Amino acid sequence: MRRQYRYIPTVGRYLASEGCAGMTRDKTQLARRRMAPDARRELILDSAHALFMERGWEAVTIADVLEAADISKGGFYHHFSAK
């Protein structure tokens, strides 16, 4: 099955629209970079929104959002207190 990607303009990169389950990442290609706090928050929201639309609220975990946004758990909780 071929993956489909959607462009996230706030970060200038594509995320897999199929979500995290089948996504593999080459960490050398997706190096973490510094972002403004507002841009990072928007990335998290965009990633979560895409997952919620695809799978529904109940099926998405915080771990799924972390993987899709390529952030740490601490980074997530820095911006949000809960799912």
C-alpha positions, 0 to 999 in steps of 0.5 A: 500500500502506498503512503499518502502525505499531506503538507503542513505549511506551518512547519514546511514538511509533509506528514503521513496521512495514514497516521503513525501505525505504518509510518517509518522514519529515517531520523537522518532525514527528519532531524529535529529543528528549533521552532518558535513555540507558536509554530510548534504548538500549531504543528502539534494541533495540525498533527492531532487534528489529522489523526482525529479526523482519520481515526476518531477521538477515542482511537487516538492516543497521546503517543500517536500525536507525539509520533506524528508531530515528532516531539517528546512527551515533555514537549507535548505537556509543555504546550498542553495539559491533556489530550 
